[in-house]
Amino acid sequence: MRRVLFLLILLAASSVVEGQSGFINDFASKWKARATKTQANQPKWAVPMFSPFPILAQVFRSDFTRQRNSAGETDSLYGAGKGFNLIPFANTQIDILVPGYIVHGNGQQDGFGDMTLLGKYRFLSRTEKQGNYILSGALSWNIPTGSYKNGAASSVLTPTVLGGKGFGKLALFSSLGGGLPTSHVSTSGRTLHWNTVAQYHVGRYFSPELEVNTTSYFGGTRDGKTQTFLSPGIIVGKLPIRSVEGTRLGVTVGAGFQTAVTSFHTYNHAFSTSVRFVF
């Protein structure tokens, strides 16, 4: 009797595991098909190094950045506030950007930065053969999780409009957004972010680019100031992980260099590398 009971328990347990495995496989398969279908209806531009982007992407991304100021001090950013870009629904991207770790060169206390959540919706898009353009809107929420003052003083909401147009292998896209802190406005002020990218596709994998990254400050301790960076870079990928037909798995890498071209700037220049695991 005990043996029969033991066998029944094993059978029930295996059925539960099999059922859960079937559910997980079905969920993953549907998610993959939905992401593939969504991305098939937009231009195949590369995700740039520094700027927000109008296309929808599904990757895990981690960056490493070194920023150098006029005093010769260097800050290192591990992770650089990147993380998951997900496509859970049609025309929709949800980002979960985990705090990066900041190492200061001036003796300031090292620590983790802020966490950011972002939602993006693609309003219009056409592939390269159908018109080669895209228009999206996004709203990000910066959560002040930074340790030892390595983040913002308050939450910041940033609505952004993003769009672009392709001309053969050349893609031009831009974004315009405003940072709206929920408190400490008198010291933090508000910001206006304007980023423009010119990107050219070379061969199968290479996308050299030039970005212009501008931030203007309104109110707070930096009221009336504007900083602009010129940022050349290159993106390589997607390099497939497995040579299986229909697989989404791959790796994209990139590098970029920022140089300040305005008299006011929070740092002189920065070098950044990026690794994105596509899934």
PyMOL commands that set and color helices and strands:
alter all, ss='L'
color gray80, all
select helices_A, chain A and resi 2-39+185-188+220-222
alter helices_A, ss='H'
color red, helices_A
select strands_A, chain A and resi 59-68+74-79+83-89+92-97+101-103+111-112+115-126+133-143+156-167+170-181+190-200+206-218+226-240+250-260+269-278
alter strands_A, ss='S'
color yellow, strands_A
deselect
rebuild
show_as cartoon
